[in-house]
């Protein structure tokens, strides 16, 4: 194990992530990826059970915590994509992110990337598709930073902020759909903003440390942030709106097919169909460009429920 000392007891640990030596090192520390467990933000199961599994792992009673088949597949796919995503950001920002690990006191963090010359570290998240909660939250604009990140991920970033060298001032948080349904979203977060929540996380880790000797599960800790229930309500509304848009599009396609079956006249040229990306706003994008369209389609697709579309014909 190679180490390079940094200020305030922060040590860089040069280990290959995923190796047995790396797993052994992780088992001796409270790691950033488990901060959600300490905070009680484990969303796919009973948080107390996950805390007990983490404690048993620290005690050496178990060597690995079990992931579901879906979680395991997503984790492996995300890990496979990390080098490509890191390289893309290095090219885009002219940075030199490289993966590494840091330790500070009894806390550790395995980073997807860090560039000390740019005072940045990198956190890569991958998600199944662009309809995932994490991706939809990150895609929001003009909202507080905390509202763009699930609490589980926020607690991980808070932990990392404590472990990285003091010269590092920002994290680049990026999230990429694995199905390539949309471009990745990335934005910078000030380290100082994350460290505002370190006392809360530190207290949660203190309770976990007590649990090493005590069988009483700690009470759930919370950050002063909009509740996850509020996030879910917003996400549900957005998903319903997307479903309505898809339903309207399918209805339009059926109507067009029926008109053509009746011999509807086609207008020569290319029809460019555009629609609002968000109902109620005037942001438009081209969603289709078709050779010919019926006259009846022009009126039917200008307004369909909460979706507003427009058709214009381009000269060819």
N, C-alpha and C positions, 0 to 999 in steps of 0.2 A: 504494500500500500504506500503510494507516494503522497506526501503532503506539502503544501506551500502555505506558510503562515500569512495571515492578513491581520489588519488592525482589530482590536477588541476581541481577541480570541476566536476570530473567524478563520477557519481553515479550509482550504480547497482539498478535496479528496479525489484523486485521479483514479477512478475505477470505471471499468466498462459496465455501463448500465445493463442489467439483466444477468450479469455473471454471478456465480455462486459467492464470490468474495464480496460483491456488492450487496447481495441478499443478506449475508452474514453481518455486514456493516449496518444495514438498515434496521436489523432486528435489535440493535443495541440502543436505538434512538427513537424519539418521537419525530416522525417524518411529515413533511408538508402534505403529501397525498392522503394522510390520515387525519388531517385537521378537521375535516367534515365529520369524522367519527367523534372526535372530542367535543365538537360543538353540537352534536346531535342532529346533523344535517344529512344523515345517510338516508336517501330518499327511497331506495329500493328494498327496504327491510326495516326491522325493528332496530332502532338506534342503540338501545341497551344491549341487545344481542351482539351487535357489531363492536361495541365497546368491550364486551367480554371476550370476543374473539381476538381483538387487538391485544388485550392484556395477556391472554393465553399465548399469543405469538411472542410477546416480549419475554414471557416466562419460559419459552422453549417447549411448551406443552403441545403446540402445533407448529409446523414449519411453513405452511402456506394457508392462506384463507381462501375459501372456495368462491370462485366467480360463477355466475350463471353462464350457460352456453352463449347467450346473446352478448352479455358483458365481456366474456372472454374473447369472442370474435371481434367485437368493436375495439377492445383494448389492443389486440394484436394488429389489427388493421391500422389503428391510429399510430402505433409504434412504428409500423412499416413505413408510414407516410412522413414521419417526422424529418428524416434527412432531406427529402425533396422539398418540404415546406420551409425548412431552415435555409436551404440553398436559395430558394426563391426570394426570401426576405433579404438574405445577404446581397443578392444581386440588385434587388429593388432599392435597398437603403445604403448600399455600399458599406455593409457591416461585415464583421467576422465572427458571427455567432458560432460557438462550439458547445457541445454538451459536456456537462461536468457536474460535480457534487460539492456541496458545502456543509460544514458542520460548525455549529456554534453552541457551546455548552452541551446540553442533552438533546439538542434539536438538529435535525438534518434536512437537507433538501436536494433532490435530484433535478437539475435544471435541464430543460430542453435546449437551452442555449444561453450564452452570456458573451458579451463583448466589452471588456473592461476599458478599451480605448474610446468606446462610444458611451460608456456609463449606462449600458442597457442590459437587461436580461430578457429572455424570450420564454413565453409560456404558450405551448401549442395545444389546442383542443380540437379533436375531430368529432363529428357527429354523423349520425346515419344519413340525414338529409336536411334540407333547408327548412323543413317544418318542425324540427326539434325545438324544444323550449329554449335551450342554450343559444341556438343560432338566432331565433326570433328576438330574444332579449338583446343580444349583441347588435342586432340590426337596427335597434331603436335610435332615433336622433333627438337631440335637444332634451335629454333627460339626464339625471344624475348618474355618475359612473356606476354606483352600486346597483342601480336599477337595470343595468345592461349585463349583469353577471349573476348567475345563480349563487345563492348563499354558500353552497358547498364549494364552488370554485373560488369565491371571494376569500373564504377562510384559508384555502391553500395558498393564495397569493399573499395574504397577510403573513403566513408562516414563512414563505420564501423571502419576503421583505426583511424579516428579522435576521435571516441566515446569510444573505448576500453581503459582500463588502460594502462599507459605508460610501465608497466613491460611486456606487451604482445608484442612480437617482430615479430611473423609470423602468417599468416593465412593458414590453409589447405583448399584449394579449391578443391572440388570434384564434379564430375558430373556422374550421374548414369542413364542409359536407363531404362525406366519403363517396357519395354517389355522383359528385360533380354537378349537382342540380343548380348550383349557384356559386358565384365567386366567394372566396373566403372573406371574412370580415376581420379587421385588425385595428386596434387603437392603443394609445399609450396611456398608462396610469402612473401617477406620481407615487413614488415610494412613500413619501411622507403621509399621503392620504391613507395608504394601507396601514402604516404603522400606528395611525390613530386607533385602530381596532386591535393592536397587539395586546394591550392589557386584558381585554376580554378573552382573547384566545389563550393567553398565558395562564389566566385563572382556570380555564377549562382544562388545560394540560396539567395544572396543579392538582385538579380533582382526579384526573386519570392516573397521576403518579400515586396519589393516595389509594386508588383502587388496586394498585399492585399489591398492597398489603390488606386492603379492606374489601369485603365482598359486597358492600353497599354501592349500587350504581349511582353515579353522580347525576345531579339534576341537569336538565338541558340548559345550555347557555344560549344567549341570543345577542346578535349585533343590533345596534340601533338603526335598522334598515327596514324598508317596506317589506311586509310579510310575504312569504312565498305564496300564500293563498291569494294575495292580490295579484301576484305575477301570474298565477294559474288562471285567474279570471280574465286577465288581459289576453293571455295566450289562447284561451278558449274562444274568446270573441274573435280574435284574428283568424284562428283556424276555421271558425264557422263562416267568416266572410270569404275565406279562400274556397271553401266548399261551395258556397253560393256562386262564386265566380265560375268554378268548374262546372257546376250544374247548368248555369246560364250558357256557358260555351257549348256544352253538349246539346242543350236544347236548340241552340242556333244551328249546330251542325245537322241535327235531325230535320229542322225546318228547311234548311237549304237542300238537303237530299230529297225531301218531299217535293219541293218546288221544281227541282231538276227532273224528278220523275214525271211531273205533270207537263214537262216541256217548257219551263220558264225560259224566257229569252235571256241570253248572255250578252253583256256589254263588252265589246272588244277592249282589250287593254289589260293592264295589271291593276288589281284592287289592293290597296294597302290598308289593312285594318289596324287601327290603333285602339288602345283602351287605357283607362286610368289604372295606374299601379296601386293606388289606394283610394277607395271610395270617399268622395267628399273633397278631394284635392284635385289640383289641375296638373298633376304630373302624368305625362303620357308616355307610352312605349309602343313600339310596333310589335304586334303579336302574330301577324300573318301577312303574307303577300301572295295572292292567288291570281291565277290567270283567268280573269272573267268573274263576274258575280251577277246574280239576278237583280233586277230593279227592285223587286220586293224585299230583297235582303237589306237594301240600303236603309229603309225605314225601320225594319225589324231590329237591326243591330245598333241603331243609334242610342237606344236606351233599353236595357234588359235588367230589371230589378235595380239593385244598387250599383250595377256596373254600367258605365257609360262608354260607348264605343263610337267610332266615327269611321267612315269609309271614304276614301278619295281615289280617283283613278289617275294613274300615271301614264303619260304618253310612252309608247314603245316604238 
